[in-house]
Amino acid sequence: MATKYELILILGRRGTGKTTLALNLAEAWPRRRVIAHDPMAVMTKYPSVPKPPARPKLRNGVLLLLDEVDLLAPPSGYAAEWVRDAVHYGRHEGYTIIATARRPANVHRDLSALATVVYIGRITEPRDLKYCNDAWRVSPTTPPHIPDFHFLKIIP
């Protein structure tokens, strides 16, 4: 039986605590099948997904951590088929995906549209502020005033 699908998107500037929040959410996750795509090599305690174009075997109930997801799913299209499949079909398999990115406007629109929870840390770029306002109705004046390691939690 498939578990509940979740796509958690964590956005914020460098050094605001995105990866720390992702790791804390993973620690609190009730199952132990955690797989990470980690270009920064900070999640070494979890098995790592090979670099594209390899296709990992993802199973029902897995938690997939995608740090710096804009490298795998930029606005122009997916860099790897397995990422597209996980995002689009993960709901049928009960995946939980936790993805982090520095720039909201540099993430594929599918992730924004399918996100079940969005955490927004401090962002300052005008295009990113506009994107957050358009996507989730977050006031463009609010996110820059968020201190490091604090996030607005939005449930679209």
N, C-alpha and C positions, 0 to 999 in steps of 0.2 A: 504494500500500500504506500502510495507516495506521501511524503510529508508536505507541509505547506511551503509553497514557493515564496521566496523573498529576494528582492534585489535592493540592497542597501547601498546608496551612493554617498560617499563622503568627499566633500569638496572644501578646498581652502588653500591658502598660500603655503609656500615652503616653510616648514618649521612650526606650523600651527597645531600639530598633533594628529594629523589624519591617520598615519600608520599606527600610532599608539592606540587611537580609538578602534581601528580595525582589529588590532590584536586583542584588545580588551573584549570586543564583541565576540571574537572567535573563542576566547577563553571561557566566556559565559555560555557558549553554544552547547546544547545538551548532548550532541553526538560527537564522536571523536574522529570522524572521517573528514579531515580538513586537508585541502590541497591548495597550494599557493603558487601564483605566478608573481615572482618577486625580483624585479630588475635591480632593486637596491640592496638585495641580499641581507635584509634585516629580519626576515621571518624564517630563519634557518631551522627552527624546531619542527616545521611542517614539511611534508614531502613537497617537492617542487614540480610544477608542470614544465615539461621541456619547452624550449623556445619554438615558436612557429617554424615550419608548418606541421610539427608533430601533433597528433590528435590523442589527447589522453582519454583513457576509459573512465568516464564519470558515471557514478552509480547513484541510485535513488538515495536521497538523504544526505548527499555530500555538501560540505561548505566549501565554496571556491573563493579564495581571497585573490583579488586582482589589484595589486598595488600599481599605481600609475597607469590606470586603465586607458588613458588617452593614447598610450603607445600601441595598444592592441585594438582600440576601437576609436580612431579619430573620426571627425565629421565626414571625411571623404569616403569612408568604408572600413570594413573590418580587415585587420592585418592577418587574421587567422580564422579559418572556417570553424574551428572548435569554439572560439569565443562567440562567434555569431550563433552557433548552435546552442551553446549554453545559455545565452541571453534570450533567444527566441523560443527554445523548446524546453528550457529548464523547468518551466512551470509544470510540464507533463511528468517530469521525473522527480519533482520535489526538491530541486536544488535551492540552496541559499547562496547568493552571490553577494560578497562585500567588495565594493570597488572604490578605490581612491583616485583622485585627480586634483591637480593644482588649478586648472582652468576649466570652469564649467562649459564655456563656449567651445572648448577643444575636445569635448567628449561626444561620441556618436549620439544622435538624437534618440535612438532606440533606448539607450540606457536611461535617459531622462524620462522618457515616456513610460517605460515599464517599471521604474523605481517604485517600490512600495514604501520606502523610508528614505529621506534625504537629510543628511547632516551638512549644514553650511557653516564653515568657519570663516575666518577673516579673509575677505577678498576685496581687491581695490580697483582692478581694471574695469573701466567703464563698460566694455563689451560684456564682461562676465557679470557685472551688476545688472545690466539690461537683460541678459539671458536668464538670470535667476528670477527677475521680476516677471518676464514673459512666461517662464515655465511654471513657477510656483507662487507667483504673486507675493514675493518677498520684496519689501520696500528697498529701493536702491540705496537708501541712506542708512539702513540698519547693519548689514554685514560688516562694513569696515570697522565698526566700533566693537566688534567681538574680540575679547582677549584671546591669546594663545590657549589652546587646550579647552576652549569653550565652543560650543556649536549650537546653532538653531536646529531643532529637530522638526522636520516637516513631514507630514503624512499626506501625500497627494490624494 
